[in-house]
């Protein structure tokens, strides 16, 4: 993640302004990725998850719906997070929650 800087007002010395690294929350990072990099790489979630659901349906021999794909991915990330904490898993959980909403709204 590239370090960005924001300006912070110094109340003790109003003439002094210093750069402070901006800290991106888990939700902000997930939103940035879901609406930017990931969307560009994989296509909008309803389309992407329709392809994944079709492939999983063949592999597992049962019908998998596009709306189930982000839920299964959240479950995977929860399993990994319960084994070992990684910020990236929490970012992915938040991102998959957003994509689940997009798939629901598209149907």
Buried (B, 14 or more C-beta within 10 A) or exposed (E): EEEEEEEEEEEEEEEEEEEEEEEBEBBEBBBBBBEEEBBEEBEEBBEBBBEBBEEBEEEEEEEBBBBBBBBBBBEBBEEBBEEEEEEEBBBBBBBBBBBBEBBEEBE
